[in-house]
Amino acid sequence: MPNNKVVSCLLRLVREGRKDA
């Protein structure tokens, strides 16, 4: 099971990527 930290990191990266784009 993935840790909450990993999920948070992924979500943060996706959000940053979308914002940057």
C-alpha positions as CSV (number, residue, x, y, z in Angstrom):
1,M,0.0,0.0,0.0
2,P,1.4,3.4,-0.9
3,N,2.1,5.8,1.9
4,N,0.2,9.1,2.2
5,K,3.5,10.9,1.7
6,V,4.0,9.3,-1.7
7,V,0.5,10.2,-2.8
8,S,1.0,13.8,-1.5
9,C,4.3,14.1,-3.4
10,L,2.7,12.8,-6.6
11,L,-0.3,15.1,-6.3
12,R,2.0,18.0,-5.6
13,L,4.1,17.2,-8.7
14,V,1.1,16.9,-10.9
15,R,-0.3,20.2,-9.6
16,E,3.0,21.9,-10.2
17,G,3.3,20.4,-13.7
18,R,-0.2,21.6,-14.6
19,K,0.4,25.0,-13.2
20,D,3.8,25.3,-15.0
21,A,2.1,24.2,-18.3
